[in-house]
Amino acid sequence: MIPINFAYERSANVEQFDYFASLVIIPAATSDIFRVTLPASFRRGFITALGIGIDDPTAFQTSVFSVRVNDIADRYYQNIQDQLAPFNEPREIAPILVKPTDIVSVRGINNGAANRLYAARIRGFFDFGYSEKG
């Protein structure tokens, strides 16, 4: 998913990605809903869409999500306590730069009293032709 208003000069060799998963998180626990190591073959990439969900929508009151790159929470997406967009319909977000072999994860914290099924999805693109020299 490449945003319409994203001012990025991209090459002709661009590939979109879509990572998603779901996971049961027990009360008072923190877990990565998914964790993926990006391929080494691209030059530059961006996460451009995010969707999250919980099996009981009222559980958003006691849950926290964060998007992380190399175990560091993105400053804009480190304390998500509301459903920005449904899991099955990710919404465009401010692009998050990713580089080859980065480890990307979406983390969930269950501060509630019951086990909950959490889901997360990110979309974006890899650019295989980007060059620092232009």
MARDO-12415 format. One record per residue (C-alpha): residue number from 1; x, y, z. Coordinates in steps of 0.02 Angstrom, whole numbers, padded with zeros to 5 digits, always signed. Layout:
N
<site pos="NUM" px="X" py="Y" pz="Z"/>
...
***
This chain:
134
<site pos="1" px="+00000" py="+00000" pz="+00000"/>
<site pos="2" px="+00082" py="+00160" pz="-00059"/>
<site pos="3" px="-00011" py="+00314" pz="+00006"/>
<site pos="4" px="-00073" py="+00436" pz="-00125"/>
<site pos="5" px="+00002" py="+00590" pz="-00039"/>
<site pos="6" px="+00167" py="+00508" pz="+00006"/>
<site pos="7" px="+00306" py="+00614" pz="-00068"/>
<site pos="8" px="+00433" py="+00477" pz="-00101"/>
<site pos="9" px="+00527" py="+00456" pz="-00263"/>
<site pos="10" px="+00522" py="+00269" pz="-00288"/>
<site pos="11" px="+00604" py="+00156" pz="-00414"/>
<site pos="12" px="+00514" py="+00043" pz="-00537"/>
<site pos="13" px="+00554" py="-00106" pz="-00427"/>
<site pos="14" px="+00432" py="-00094" pz="-00281"/>
<site pos="15" px="+00349" py="-00239" pz="-00192"/>
<site pos="16" px="+00206" py="-00224" pz="-00067"/>
<site pos="17" px="+00200" py="-00324" pz="+00095"/>
<site pos="18" px="+00062" py="-00376" pz="+00213"/>
<site pos="19" px="+00106" py="-00454" pz="+00382"/>
<site pos="20" px="-00029" py="-00511" pz="+00503"/>
<site pos="21" px="-00063" py="-00629" pz="+00646"/>
<site pos="22" px="-00171" py="-00659" pz="+00800"/>
<site pos="23" px="-00124" py="-00717" pz="+00974"/>
<site pos="24" px="-00209" py="-00751" pz="+01140"/>
<site pos="25" px="-00133" py="-00641" pz="+01276"/>
<site pos="26" px="-00166" py="-00687" pz="+01457"/>
<site pos="27" px="-00207" py="-00555" pz="+01590"/>
<site pos="28" px="-00064" py="-00444" pz="+01650"/>
<site pos="29" px="+00047" py="-00501" pz="+01506"/>
<site pos="30" px="+00140" py="-00419" pz="+01363"/>
<site pos="31" px="+00171" py="-00515" pz="+01201"/>
<site pos="32" px="+00219" py="-00483" pz="+01021"/>
<site pos="33" px="+00066" py="-00523" pz="+00917"/>
<site pos="34" px="+00186" py="-00551" pz="+00775"/>
<site pos="35" px="+00371" py="-00524" pz="+00749"/>
<site pos="36" px="+00455" py="-00533" pz="+00579"/>
<site pos="37" px="+00632" py="-00507" pz="+00517"/>
<site pos="38" px="+00626" py="-00411" pz="+00353"/>
<site pos="39" px="+00722" py="-00477" pz="+00202"/>
<site pos="40" px="+00898" py="-00417" pz="+00166"/>
<site pos="41" px="+00868" py="-00392" pz="-00020"/>
<site pos="42" px="+00778" py="-00224" pz="-00024"/>
<site pos="43" px="+00856" py="-00052" pz="-00003"/>
<site pos="44" px="+00721" py="+00045" pz="+00090"/>
<site pos="45" px="+00543" py="+00014" pz="+00145"/>
<site pos="46" px="+00396" py="+00092" pz="+00235"/>
<site pos="47" px="+00254" py="+00029" pz="+00344"/>
<site pos="48" px="+00105" py="+00129" pz="+00279"/>
<site pos="49" px="-00052" py="+00048" pz="+00353"/>
<site pos="50" px="-00103" py="-00027" pz="+00520"/>
<site pos="51" px="-00253" py="-00128" pz="+00580"/>
<site pos="52" px="-00281" py="-00200" pz="+00754"/>
<site pos="53" px="-00417" py="-00296" pz="+00843"/>
<site pos="54" px="-00471" py="-00385" pz="+01001"/>
<site pos="55" px="-00604" py="-00520" pz="+01016"/>
<site pos="56" px="-00703" py="-00407" pz="+01135"/>
<site pos="57" px="-00703" py="-00223" pz="+01081"/>
<site pos="58" px="-00729" py="-00166" pz="+01261"/>
<site pos="59" px="-00555" py="-00237" pz="+01299"/>
<site pos="60" px="-00477" py="-00086" pz="+01211"/>
<site pos="61" px="-00506" py="+00005" pz="+01376"/>
<site pos="62" px="-00378" py="-00108" pz="+01461"/>
<site pos="63" px="-00260" py="-00144" pz="+01316"/>
<site pos="64" px="-00111" py="-00057" pz="+01238"/>
<site pos="65" px="-00034" py="-00088" pz="+01066"/>
<site pos="66" px="+00132" py="-00029" pz="+00996"/>
<site pos="67" px="+00221" py="-00043" pz="+00829"/>
<site pos="68" px="+00405" py="-00081" pz="+00855"/>
<site pos="69" px="+00559" py="-00083" pz="+00744"/>
<site pos="70" px="+00709" py="-00173" pz="+00819"/>
<site pos="71" px="+00619" py="-00177" pz="+00987"/>
<site pos="72" px="+00601" py="+00013" pz="+00991"/>
<site pos="73" px="+00423" py="+00077" pz="+00989"/>
<site pos="74" px="+00384" py="+00202" pz="+00852"/>
<site pos="75" px="+00354" py="+00370" pz="+00934"/>
<site pos="76" px="+00185" py="+00394" pz="+00850"/>
<site pos="77" px="+00124" py="+00216" pz="+00876"/>
<site pos="78" px="+00191" py="+00168" pz="+01048"/>
<site pos="79" px="+00037" py="+00189" pz="+01157"/>
<site pos="80" px="-00116" py="+00143" pz="+01054"/>
<site pos="81" px="-00267" py="+00122" pz="+01167"/>
<site pos="82" px="-00404" py="+00130" pz="+01038"/>
<site pos="83" px="-00444" py="+00040" pz="+00876"/>
<site pos="84" px="-00369" py="+00152" pz="+00743"/>
<site pos="85" px="-00431" py="+00035" pz="+00608"/>
<site pos="86" px="-00502" py="-00141" pz="+00605"/>
<site pos="87" px="-00383" py="-00286" pz="+00580"/>
<site pos="88" px="-00463" py="-00332" pz="+00414"/>
<site pos="89" px="-00462" py="-00152" pz="+00347"/>
<site pos="90" px="-00294" py="-00073" pz="+00394"/>
<site pos="91" px="-00292" py="+00116" pz="+00389"/>
<site pos="92" px="-00158" py="+00227" pz="+00315"/>
<site pos="93" px="-00036" py="+00290" pz="+00447"/>
<site pos="94" px="+00113" py="+00407" pz="+00448"/>
<site pos="95" px="+00247" py="+00304" pz="+00358"/>
<site pos="96" px="+00373" py="+00211" pz="+00466"/>
<site pos="97" px="+00543" py="+00187" pz="+00384"/>
<site pos="98" px="+00612" py="+00010" pz="+00386"/>
<site pos="99" px="+00779" py="-00054" pz="+00326"/>
<site pos="100" px="+00844" py="-00225" pz="+00273"/>
<site pos="101" px="+00847" py="-00356" pz="+00412"/>
<site pos="102" px="+00750" py="-00243" pz="+00533"/>
<site pos="103" px="+00642" py="-00339" pz="+00655"/>
<site pos="104" px="+00464" py="-00273" pz="+00652"/>
<site pos="105" px="+00333" py="-00318" pz="+00780"/>
<site pos="106" px="+00165" py="-00265" pz="+00846"/>
<site pos="107" px="+00153" py="-00287" pz="+01034"/>
<site pos="108" px="-00002" py="-00304" pz="+01139"/>
<site pos="109" px="-00024" py="-00278" pz="+01326"/>
<site pos="110" px="-00175" py="-00356" pz="+01412"/>
<site pos="111" px="-00213" py="-00260" pz="+01572"/>
<site pos="112" px="-00385" py="-00341" pz="+01585"/>
<site pos="113" px="-00448" py="-00486" pz="+01689"/>
<site pos="114" px="-00477" py="-00615" pz="+01551"/>
<site pos="115" px="-00383" py="-00700" pz="+01410"/>
<site pos="116" px="-00409" py="-00604" pz="+01248"/>
<site pos="117" px="-00374" py="-00639" pz="+01065"/>
<site pos="118" px="-00273" py="-00495" pz="+00992"/>
<site pos="119" px="-00244" py="-00469" pz="+00806"/>
<site pos="120" px="-00128" py="-00352" pz="+00712"/>
<site pos="121" px="-00088" py="-00314" pz="+00530"/>
<site pos="122" px="+00036" py="-00199" pz="+00445"/>
<site pos="123" px="+00052" py="-00160" pz="+00261"/>
<site pos="124" px="+00181" py="-00064" pz="+00165"/>
<site pos="125" px="+00311" py="-00081" pz="+00028"/>
<site pos="126" px="+00492" py="-00124" pz="-00004"/>
<site pos="127" px="+00590" py="-00025" pz="-00135"/>
<site pos="128" px="+00726" py="-00132" pz="-00212"/>
<site pos="129" px="+00798" py="+00008" pz="-00320"/>
<site pos="130" px="+00823" py="+00152" pz="-00199"/>
<site pos="131" px="+00998" py="+00223" pz="-00195"/>
<site pos="132" px="+01076" py="+00352" pz="-00078"/>
<site pos="133" px="+01157" py="+00428" pz="-00233"/>
<site pos="134" px="+00990" py="+00454" pz="-00317"/>
***
